[in-house]
Amino acid sequence: MMLRRLCIVVFAVLAPLASVLASPAAAQEEWPQYSRDDALGCDVTTYEDGFAELLCDDGSSGAQFADGSANFFDNSTGCEYQIDAEGTITYDSCATGDEGDQGVYDDATGCWIYDDGSEWCDEGDQGVYDDATGCWIY
């Protein structure tokens, strides 16, 4: 569990540096870019605006935003995490007693719908989080 949290924080803090440290590419890059993080066992899709999606072999998933903040769902524990731009975990559903609440999956929209009305969608454009409703809006 602690190793998973450490991996999440490492991803949130170091992933933005990867683009800075990468060797210069051809004059025209193609977007989105796909890569594999073997240490986490995840595929990473990065978009031109800095948004990145993380889809892992074990069903875990996450998103990192251009400002460095991130969200992560750990499928093995059912816990969700939110990480701010500095790499600090600002929300841990397991620490707040929300673990295991995976909601109901809506095949038509590709979204998990939770009891409080909030949603988490598998696909689509990068969303905007609405604090008032607790929903990601795509």
N, C-alpha and C positions, 0 to 999 in steps of 0.2 A: 504494500500500500504506500509506504513511504517512498519506495523506489519509483512508483508510478507518479507520485506528486512531484518528485524531483525531476523526472523526465518532462513533465508538463511545464514546469518552471523553466527548465533548460530550453525546451522548444520555444517558449514564449519570449525568452530573452535573446537566444542566439540565432533564431531563424532570420530576423531582419539583417543580421550581420552577414549571412550567407551571400546575399546579393551584392553587398559591398566588397566582399573578399573574392568573389568569383572573377575568373579571368575575363577579359573583354571578349564579347561575342561578336559575331558578324554585325555588319552595319544595321541589319534589320532583324530584330528578334521576333519570334512567333509567340503569340499568347493564346491561351494560357500555356504555362510551362508545367511539365509533369516530372516528378522525381520520386525517389523511394528513400525512406529513412529506415534502413534495415535495423538499426538499434531499437527503434520503437515498433517495427513491424507495420509500418504505415506508408500509404501512398500520399503524396502531397501534390496538390494542384495550386499553382500560384498564378495570380492574375496581374496584369500590367499595373493596376492601381495599388498593388501591395497586399491585397486580400489573399489569404491562403486557406485551403480546405485540407483537412487531414482525415483520411479514411483508413482505419486499421484492420488488420486481418482478424482480430478478435471481435469486431463489431463496434469498437470504440470509434469516436469521431470528434472532430474539433474544427475550430475556425480561428484564424489569427487575422486581426484587422491591421490596416496600414499604420495605425498609431502604436502597434505593438501589443495591444490588449488581445485577449483570447478567451475562448470558451472551449470546454472539453467535456465530453461524456465518456466515462469509463464503463464500458459494457460489462466488465467482470464484476464490478461492485454495484452498478446502477447509480453511481454518484456523478453529479455534475459540478463543474468548477468554472469560475470566472476569474480571470487574471487581468490585473491592470497593466498599463504600459510599462511599469517599472518591474514587472514580474512577480508582484505580490498577489497571492490568492485572496480575492475579495469575497468570494462566495464558494462554499463547500457544502453541497446539499447533504452530505453524510454528517458533517459537523452540526448542521442545523436540524437533523432528524428527518430530512426529506428523502433519504435514500430509498431506492427501490420504486419510487413513484414514476413509472415510465409512461403513464397515461394510455391513451388509445391511439393506435396508428390509423390514419385516414389514407387509404390507398389512392383515392382520387387526387388529393393535394400533395401527398408525400410528406405529411406533417404528423408529428406526435401532438395530440391535444390533451392537455392536463386538466385536472379537476378545477383549477383556478382560472381556466380559460386561456392560459398561455400556450404558445405553440413553439415547436422546434421543427423546422423543415429540412429535409435531406438535400434538396437541390434548389437551384435558382440563383438569382443574383445575390450579391451580398446584401444583407438586410440591415435594418435600423432597429435598435432595441428601444421600445417604448416603456419607460419606467412606470408610467401610470397604469398600464394594462399588464405589464410583465410579458409582452409579446414581441417576437421578432417580426417585423413587417418587411415583406419582400416585394 
